[in-house]
Structures are given as structure tokens and as C-alpha cells.
Amino acid sequence: MKSFAIVMTLGIIVASAAPVASLAQGPVTSPTAPVTGMKPDRTTADAATRKAMRKREAALRQKRSACRKQARQQKIPLLKRRAFVKACVARS
């Protein structure tokens, strides 16, 4: 019985150490697939679109910064500040 347990343990160790082909990444099936999986619109968009996206993001950062400054000036508590900034950016 003891030898059976040893054989089973060794079998489990060998089976878990062997590479599993189904978990490996396969080849890309589409030639138009994005370069990365994260935010593919940024990696495959043309230069004009990327420039417009950067401009929009910069404007949003500027609005958010102004709203944070306003929240500090009004001394809004830290736990309520996020909701205030979100509403302020939506109003702007």
C-alpha cells in the first residue's frame, strides 16, 4: 500500500511537470490583429486619430485638475471629493 502511494505521488509530479500544449499560445489567426491586447485602438490607429485622442485626453486631464483644485479650495472631505470631481467634470 505504501509503494502504491509513492507511485501515485511520483505520477502526479511527473504529470504536472510535463508541458501542456493546450495552454500554450497559438499563432495569430488574423493578420489585422492588434499589436498588443491592451488598448489596441492606440496601437493600430493612424497618426491623426492618435493626435485627436491625445488632445481629448489632455483636455480631460486639464478639466479634472481644475475640478480637483476647486474641491481643495472648497475643503470638500476626501471621501466625497471623488464624487465631486466626477460631477464637476461632467458639468464642464
Helices and strands as residue ranges (DSSP letters): H 2-17, G 21-23, H 40-44, H 47-73, H 78-91
